[in-house]
Amino acid sequence: MSRRWAAGHPLPPAPAGFTLREVVRLPEHPTRIASDGQGKVLYVLANNGNVWRVDIATGTFRLLLRGER
Protein backbone atom coordinates (compact mmCIF):
# COMPACT_ATOMS: atom_id res chain seq x y z
CA MET A 1 0.00 0.00 0.00
CA SER A 2 1.50 3.30 -0.98
CA ARG A 3 1.56 6.25 1.39
CA ARG A 4 -0.51 8.23 -1.09
CA TRP A 5 -3.21 5.54 -1.09
CA ALA A 6 -3.13 5.16 2.72
CA ALA A 7 -3.36 8.90 3.28
CA GLY A 8 -6.57 9.07 1.27
CA HIS A 9 -8.28 6.10 2.91
CA PRO A 10 -9.29 6.15 6.58
CA LEU A 11 -9.00 3.06 8.75
CA PRO A 12 -12.14 0.88 8.87
CA PRO A 13 -14.27 0.97 12.02
CA ALA A 14 -13.12 -1.27 14.86
CA PRO A 15 -15.24 -4.22 15.99
CA ALA A 16 -17.41 -3.60 19.06
CA GLY A 17 -15.28 -3.45 22.21
CA PHE A 18 -12.03 -2.72 20.32
CA THR A 19 -10.15 0.44 19.47
CA LEU A 20 -8.33 0.72 16.17
CA ARG A 21 -5.56 3.25 15.56
CA GLU A 22 -2.57 3.68 13.30
CA VAL A 23 0.61 3.14 15.31
CA VAL A 24 3.30 3.75 12.70
CA ARG A 25 3.92 3.99 8.97
CA LEU A 26 6.87 1.83 8.01
CA PRO A 27 9.07 2.58 5.00
CA GLU A 28 8.36 -0.93 3.65
CA HIS A 29 5.28 -3.07 3.01
CA PRO A 30 4.44 -5.24 6.07
CA THR A 31 3.30 -8.81 5.46
CA ARG A 32 3.21 -10.35 8.97
CA ILE A 33 2.83 -8.87 12.44
CA ALA A 34 3.52 -10.55 15.80
CA SER A 35 3.10 -9.21 19.33
CA ASP A 36 5.48 -9.59 22.26
CA GLY A 37 2.48 -10.95 24.19
CA GLN A 38 2.47 -8.00 26.60
CA GLY A 39 1.02 -5.38 24.28
CA LYS A 40 4.17 -3.26 24.27
CA VAL A 41 6.05 -4.29 21.12
CA LEU A 42 5.14 -5.49 17.64
CA TYR A 43 7.52 -7.37 15.35
CA VAL A 44 6.81 -6.73 11.69
CA LEU A 45 8.05 -8.79 8.76
CA ALA A 46 8.28 -6.77 5.55
CA ASN A 47 7.85 -8.22 2.06
CA ASN A 48 11.61 -7.91 1.44
CA GLY A 49 12.48 -10.05 4.49
CA ASN A 50 13.39 -7.20 6.85
CA VAL A 51 12.10 -7.44 10.43
CA TRP A 52 11.12 -4.27 12.27
CA ARG A 53 10.51 -3.67 15.99
CA VAL A 54 7.68 -1.23 16.73
CA ASP A 55 7.16 0.32 20.16
CA ILE A 56 3.39 0.63 20.47
CA ALA A 57 3.38 3.38 23.12
CA THR A 58 5.72 5.77 21.30
CA GLY A 59 5.16 4.76 17.68
CA THR A 60 8.90 4.47 17.13
CA PHE A 61 10.43 1.70 15.04
CA ARG A 62 13.84 0.30 14.22
CA LEU A 63 15.21 -2.30 11.88
CA LEU A 64 16.13 -5.52 13.75
CA LEU A 65 17.07 -7.89 10.93
CA ARG A 66 17.86 -7.18 7.30
CA GLY A 67 16.55 -9.73 4.83
CA GLU A 68 18.93 -11.26 2.30
CA ARG A 69 19.14 -9.53 -1.03
Summary of the structure (lengths in Angstrom):
residues: 69
radius of gyration: 13.1
end to end distance: 21.4
largest distance: 42.1
contacts: 133
relative contact order: 0.18
helix: 7%
strand: 32%
